[in-house]
Amino acid sequence: MIHKTDKTRLVKSLARDIGFDRVGVTTAQPVNRVRYLRDWLADGRAGTMNYLHRNNHLREDPGQLFPSAKSVIVAAVNYHQPCDEPPAGASDPRGRVAMYAWGRDYHIVVKDMLKELITRMHDAIDEEFRARPCVDTVPILERELAERAGVGWIGKNTLVLHEDLGSYFFLGEIVTSLELEPDAPVTDHCGSCTACLDACPTDAFPAPYEMDASRCISYLTIEHRTDITDEFHGQIGDWIFGCDICQQVCPFNRRAPMSTVFTQEGMDPMPRLRDVLEWDEQTHAEQTRDSATNRATLDMFHRNAAIALNNAARQSDEPRI
């Protein structure tokens, strides 16, 4: 039988061959920030994301996914892509879509990569084992696991950061019965920088390393299903699906490499707002097919585009809709 150190080295090599940019390993033991999660939920910082109140025994302890779980493989996939500014001009204002949704739906891409890794692990390791691939639709705290596995540290904007990759990357996990060698956490390099906290237009960070999701533009445009309170309309700016502001100002993202896996395809990352307002159900389905943007309904896109168009009109003194 292969020693766990050699198995771990083999798994990481296979992951890199598939296209993962960084791989770490941790134990399938309870996460460290259980009290923070419970307090965060109790304080209402999840907004209307009621699903986050369910299955928290799994979020707190990934080993409960199945009885024989021993290790968690955490893999990162870079999605960083060239980013242009929307063309100026109030006569044809455009909206913004967060970069993570520019390519194919990461749930599909990353999960397929994880499944391929599991297949190659079974071919290469002469040992019976169980493995379950996870993306963020599975109730586990992947950022906490990524930090514990040494993939990066949780930054002041609560995203996982890596010195070379920045924060523009997806996480995927494999919970397995294999006993692997856990990695050590990496050092937090945020230092005295508060660029992400200072740049957030909605004050979604009540303190460093804490987020009030109910105030986050990504939450408001993607997860919040009903009307957005007037308090946030102006701060939303031209974002119609998600927000990248706290990542755009992060010094580690200035030198982050471009993705070799994800490219712009599908929905225009800077669509004309008046076009979005004219979408019907068929157009919405066509524009968001195989894309993470299908998380937002047609009504939500109409709502978001109307807010963004009014913000553009306010800046140009044109009549609002």
HELIX and SHEET records of a PDB file:
HELIX    1   1 LYS A    4  ILE A   18  1                                  15    
HELIX    2   2 VAL A   34  ALA A   42  1                                   9    
HELIX    3   3 ASN A   50  HIS A   53  5                                   4    
HELIX    4   4 ASN A   56  GLU A   60  1                                   5    
HELIX    5   5 PRO A   62  LEU A   65  5                                   4    
HELIX    6   6 MET A   99  ALA A  101  5                                   3    
HELIX    7   7 TYR A  106  ALA A  124  1                                  19    
HELIX    8   8 GLU A  142  ARG A  148  1                                   7    
HELIX    9   9 ALA A  195  ALA A  199  1                                   5    
HELIX   10  10 ALA A  213  ARG A  215  5                                   3    
HELIX   11  11 ILE A  217  SER A  218  1                                   2    
HELIX   12  12 TYR A  219  GLU A  223  3                                   5    
HELIX   13  13 ASP A  230  PHE A  232  5                                   3    
HELIX   14  14 HIS A  233  ILE A  236  1                                   4    
HELIX   15  15 ILE A  245  GLN A  248  1                                   4    
HELIX   16  16 PRO A  251  ARG A  254  1                                   4    
HELIX   17  17 LEU A  273  LEU A  277  1                                   5    
HELIX   18  18 GLU A  281  THR A  288  1                                   8    
HELIX   19  19 ALA A  292  ARG A  295  5                                   4    
HELIX   20  20 LEU A  298  SER A  316  1                                  19    
SHEET    1   A 4 ARG A  22  THR A  27  0                                        
SHEET    2   A 4 SER A  71  ASN A  78 -1                                        
SHEET    3   A 4 PHE A 169  THR A 176 -1                                        
SHEET    4   A 4 ALA A 131  CYS A 134 -1                                        
SHEET    1   B 2 ARG A  96  VAL A  97  0                                        
SHEET    2   B 2 TRP A 239  PHE A 241  1                                        
SHEET    1   C 2 TRP A 153  ILE A 154  0                                        
SHEET    2   C 2 VAL A 160  LEU A 161 -1                                        
END                                                                             
